[in-house]
């Protein structure tokens, strides 16, 4: 398993990076990206410290860890520029906190994330036809999430991705130990969202492809 969307105490997660990595190993994960919530106030702090963690601890963790951010509740006009700045500042992967129905995310966030070329648009909620089609054109992956609340619109996201050819990934959006779900539960949640077994396997393959690109950057 590979997960591209996790959090630590550098934002609102419960675990320091070392413990997150250790628990992920025990849960059966082969790789993960740490993508703490970021805006202009904390992005450099996150990337500097996570970069130091991976440089010093990475060879001893038993799991491949990528450094990233989840751009969160940033005004839509500023998102594309912040995506670019995150990459310049050392982010190997950039996730954008999409228009979930359980938080007051600004309208236009999904579109701005796609325009800016985010790697993953997290929990995009009731994503529009136009945005799903644009994501397919831009190669931005849409997230099927195992996280409570955000997962309420998984079925819609899956249907729009299928109809318009957008690529999917499955992520935990882990904030706490119990969020690191098993391979079997990931599969069941994906199937419950309406993915076929082949589509589920493709979503897992998409995550592997992204991680391969991350480590080659």
Secondary structure, DSSP 4 states (H G I P E B T S, - for coil): -EEEEE--TTTT-SS-HHHHHHHHHHTT-SEEEEEEEE-TTTHHHHHHHHHHHHHHHGGGSSSEEEEEEEE-S--HHHHHHHHHHHHHTT-SEEEEE---TTTTPPTTHHHHHHHTT-SEEES--S--HHHHHHHHHHTPEEEEE-STTGGGGHHHHHHHHHHHT--EEEE--B-SGGGS--HHHHHHHHHHTT--HHHHHHHHHHHHHHHHHHHH-
